[in-house]
Amino acid sequence: MAYNKVVISGINTSELTVLKEEEKIALLREIRATGSKEARDKLIRGNLRLVLSVIQRFTGRGEDIDDLFQIGVVGLIKAVNNFDLSKEVRFSTYCVPMISGELRRHLRDHSHVKISRSLRDLAYKAIQSKERLTPVLGREPRIEEIAEDIGEKRSEVVIALESISDPLSLYDPVYTDSDDTVCVMDQISDSNDVQSRMDELTIRDAIRDLGERERNILYLRFLRGKTQMEVAKEIGISQAQVSRLEKGAINRIKDSLR
């Protein structure tokens, strides 16, 4: 994988250091107080492994890994410039959406699909709002919250974000459990495939055999597209319980197909 490459953009990844959170905050305070270039460079170098972990999500799209790394570093630098020390948010928590956002902007700007300037501008405003609200809320904001923040209609924000969303590959994973990965192509039905029809009937029977809570979790997660945290809040249990019940339900369905 790209992450294991020894040298990226002239940097030996095996020699990168990782700073503790208190060290990051101390360096940020020094930067704000004195404008120290040495402290700034040390903070950036101490978070390059975080950049590497984020760019793994964006590999396999024909982009040069060195380019992705450099763009990720731009996002890291923006995080250093804009991090608010008065907020009780971990620096790494703030960095990830900033780095991801910078990478997404690069990929969308170089997309072969032409999007109108107005839609692109609105989408970028929505993305910036999401990046700004995430550390404040302690979670990803809902579309309604983003729309209210930027003063736009919810429907227009949805259209704008959909217009710049990356196209799915048939081989993109939608669920991974240990060594078993379910890809997009696995979920595309074939009306002429008798075995697929039989599997569908078996899955339906398996789902009916699940408990009400498990069925509800699968419905909210895979049909409503909610996160485990959102599901946990809606049904009144912990995220860990949601994860355990979800995995158990999926394993039971998989077992029924064997």
C-alpha positions in Angstrom: 0.0 0.0 0.0 1.1 3.6 -0.5 1.4 4.2 3.2 4.2 1.7 3.4 6.3 3.4 0.8 9.6 4.4 2.3 10.2 7.7 0.6 7.3 10.1 -0.2 8.1 13.6 -1.5 11.7 13.1 -0.5 10.7 12.2 3.1 11.7 8.9 4.7 8.4 7.9 6.3 10.1 5.4 8.6 11.9 8.3 10.4 8.8 10.4 11.1 8.1 11.2 14.7 4.7 11.4 16.4 4.0 14.1 18.9 1.8 13.7 21.9 -1.3 15.9 22.2 0.1 18.0 25.0 3.3 18.6 22.9 1.1 19.7 20.0 -0.8 22.2 22.1 2.4 23.5 23.6 3.9 24.1 20.2 0.7 25.8 19.0 0.8 28.1 22.0 4.4 29.0 21.2 3.5 29.7 17.6 0.7 32.0 18.6 2.8 33.8 21.2 6.1 34.2 19.3 5.5 33.2 15.7 8.4 30.7 16.1 9.2 29.1 12.7 11.1 26.3 14.5 8.0 25.4 16.6 5.9 25.5 13.4 8.2 23.2 11.5 8.3 20.8 14.4 4.5 20.7 14.7 4.2 20.0 11.0 6.8 17.3 11.0 5.2 15.7 14.0 1.9 15.3 12.2 3.1 14.0 8.8 2.1 10.5 9.9 -1.4 11.7 10.3 -1.3 13.1 6.7 -0.1 9.6 5.5 -3.0 7.9 7.3 -5.5 10.3 5.7 -4.2 10.0 2.1 -4.7 6.2 2.2 -8.4 6.9 1.7 -7.7 8.7 -1.6 -5.2 6.3 -3.2 -6.1 4.1 -6.2 -7.6 6.9 -8.3 -4.7 7.4 -10.6 -3.2 10.2 -8.5 0.5 10.4 -7.8 1.1 9.5 -4.1 3.7 12.4 -3.8 1.1 14.9 -5.1 -1.5 13.6 -2.6 1.0 13.8 0.2 1.9 17.4 -0.6 -1.8 18.4 -0.9 -2.4 16.7 2.5 0.4 18.8 4.0 -1.3 21.9 2.7 -4.4 20.9 4.6 -2.2 20.3 7.7 -0.7 23.8 7.4 -4.2 25.3 7.2 -5.1 23.4 10.3 -2.1 24.8 12.1 -3.0 28.3 11.0 -6.7 28.1 11.9 -6.8 25.9 15.1 -8.6 27.6 17.9 -6.8 27.0 21.2 -9.8 28.1 23.2 -11.9 25.1 22.0 -11.6 21.8 23.8 -10.9 19.9 20.7 -7.9 17.6 20.0 -5.6 19.0 17.3 -5.6 15.7 15.4 -9.5 15.6 15.5 -9.4 19.1 13.9 -6.7 18.2 11.3 -8.4 15.2 9.7 -11.3 17.0 8.1 -9.0 19.8 7.1 -6.6 17.4 5.3 -9.5 15.4 3.8 -11.1 18.6 2.6 -8.0 19.8 0.8 -7.6 16.4 -0.9 -11.2 16.3 -2.0 -11.0 19.9 -3.4 -7.9 18.8 -5.4 -9.6 15.7 -6.8 -12.8 17.6 -7.7 -10.9 20.4 -9.3 -9.2 17.9 -11.5 -12.3 15.8 -12.2 -13.2 15.2 -15.9 -16.8 15.9 -15.1 -17.7 19.5 -15.6 -19.7 21.2 -12.9 -21.2 24.7 -13.1 -19.2 27.3 -11.1 -22.2 28.3 -9.0 -22.8 24.6 -7.9 -19.1 24.1 -7.2 -18.9 27.3 -5.2 -21.9 26.3 -3.1 -20.5 22.9 -2.5 -17.2 24.4 -1.3 -19.1 26.7 1.0 -20.9 23.6 2.4 -17.6 21.7 2.8 -16.0 24.6 4.6 -19.0 24.9 6.9 -18.7 21.2 7.7 -15.1 21.5 8.5 -15.8 24.5 10.7 -18.8 23.0 12.5 -17.3 19.5 13.1 -15.0 20.5 16.0 -17.6 22.8 17.4 -20.3 20.2 17.5 -18.0 17.2 18.3 -19.6 15.3 15.3 -20.2 15.8 11.7 -23.0 18.4 11.1 -26.3 17.4 9.5 -27.2 18.9 6.1 -29.8 21.1 7.8 -27.2 22.5 10.1 -24.8 23.2 7.2 -27.6 24.8 5.2 -28.5 27.1 8.1 -24.9 28.0 8.7 -24.3 29.2 5.1 -27.8 30.6 4.7 -28.9 28.3 1.9 -31.8 26.0 1.3 -31.3 22.3 2.3 -32.3 21.1 -1.1 -29.8 23.3 -2.8 -27.0 22.2 -0.5 -27.8 18.5 -1.2 -27.8 19.1 -5.0 -24.5 20.9 -4.8 -22.8 18.3 -2.7 -24.2 15.5 -4.9 -22.9 17.2 -8.0 -19.3 17.0 -6.9 -19.4 13.7 -5.2 -16.8 11.2 -6.5 -18.2 8.5 -8.8 -18.3 5.0 -7.2 -16.2 2.1 -8.6 -17.8 -1.3 -8.8 -14.9 -2.5 -6.6 -15.3 0.2 -3.9 -15.9 -1.6 -0.5 -19.2 -0.8 1.2 -18.6 -3.1 4.2 -15.5 -5.0 5.5 -15.5 -7.6 8.2 -12.1 -9.1 8.8 -11.0 -10.7 5.5 -14.5 -10.5 4.0 -15.2 -7.4 1.9 -18.6 -6.5 0.3 -18.1 -4.3 -2.8 -20.6 -2.2 -4.7 -20.8 -4.8 -7.5 -21.9 -7.4 -4.9 -25.0 -5.4 -4.2 -26.1 -5.0 -7.9 -28.8 -7.4 -8.7 -29.0 -9.5 -11.9 -32.6 -10.4 -12.9 -31.3 -13.4 -14.9 -29.2 -14.8 -12.1 -31.2 -17.6 -10.4 -28.6 -18.0 -7.6 -28.9 -14.3 -6.8 -32.6 -14.6 -6.5 -32.2 -17.6 -4.2 -29.7 -15.7 -2.1 -32.0 -12.8 -1.9 -34.8 -15.0 -0.5 -32.4 -16.5 2.0 -31.2 -13.1 3.2 -34.8 -11.9 3.6 -35.6 -15.0 5.7 -32.4 -14.4 7.8 -33.4 -10.8 8.4 -36.9 -11.8 9.5 -35.2 -14.1 12.1 -33.3 -11.2 13.6 -34.5 -9.4 16.7 -36.4 -6.2 16.3 -33.5 -4.1 17.5 -31.0 -5.8 15.1 -33.4 -5.3 12.2 -33.8 -1.6 13.2 -30.0 -1.1 13.4 -29.5 -2.6 9.9 -32.3 -0.4 8.5 -30.9 2.8 10.0 -27.3 2.0 9.0 -27.7 0.6 5.5 -31.0 2.0 4.2 -31.0 5.4 6.0 -27.2 5.8 5.8 -26.8 6.8 9.5 -23.5 6.5 11.4 -23.2 4.2 14.4 -23.1 7.2 16.7 -26.4 8.6 15.2 -28.0 5.1 15.5 -26.9 4.8 19.1 -28.4 8.2 20.0 -31.7 7.4 18.2 -32.3 4.0 19.9 -30.7 4.9 23.2 -27.7 2.6 23.5 -24.0 3.0 23.3 -22.0 3.1 20.0 -20.1 0.0 21.1 -23.4 -1.9 21.5 -24.6 -0.7 18.1 -21.3 -2.0 16.6 -21.6 -5.3 18.4 -25.2 -5.9 17.4 -24.6 -4.8 13.8 -21.7 -7.2 13.4 -23.6 -10.0 15.0 -26.6 -9.5 12.7 -24.4 -9.4 9.6 -22.5 -12.5 10.6 -25.8 -14.4 11.1 -27.0 -13.3 7.7 -23.7 -14.4 6.2 -23.9 -17.8 8.0 -27.3 -18.4 6.5 -25.8 -18.2 3.0 -23.1 -20.8 3.7 
